[in-house]
Amino acid sequence: MLRCRPYLLFVVGLCACGGQPAEPKNVRAAVDAITFRVDGTLDILRADNVLLSLDIEIADTDSTRRRGMMDRQSFPPRSGMLFLFDEPRIQTFWMASTPLSLDLLFIGADSQIVEFSKYAKPFSPDGISSRVPAQHVLEVPAGFVDTHGIIEGDRVKWQRIAE
């Protein structure tokens, strides 16, 4: 007759349970694989003087606009994501799957920054809407507007890198 000692069963049980289940490798790889793609450059101008230049990733399809900065953990230095729309309208953005705090710059059809929303809260289900129509939106890391002294009325000039 085989006798099991209670402490031996406890140790075997712990090994069988293994604690927290491991995250599937393919899920983590998919999130890690979202890298910043340099599609162009963008200058922020005040009175025709360049305040600063950024590398930009361009979101100009329904798919890329919907994805935005979701699940991304960082921006490269001096970079942002520029969302292009066909016409000016009230723009609404969501942070529900975005782990980074962002500043959003709403840009009119004339390339003027018409307003901004600073320090958007990560993972928030609340919409962030422009108060006035905007044709483009630039997402940058939180603090960008304050750090660089961006004001409403500054302008942007961007260009796509030839493919």
Secondary structure by P-SEA (a helix, b strand, c coil): cbbbbaaaaaaaaaaaacccccccaaaaaaaaaccccccbbbbbbccccccbbbbbbbbccaaaaaaccccccccccccbbbbbcccccbbbbbcccccbbbbbbbbccccccccccccccccccbbbbbcccccbbbbccccccccccccccbbbbbbbccc
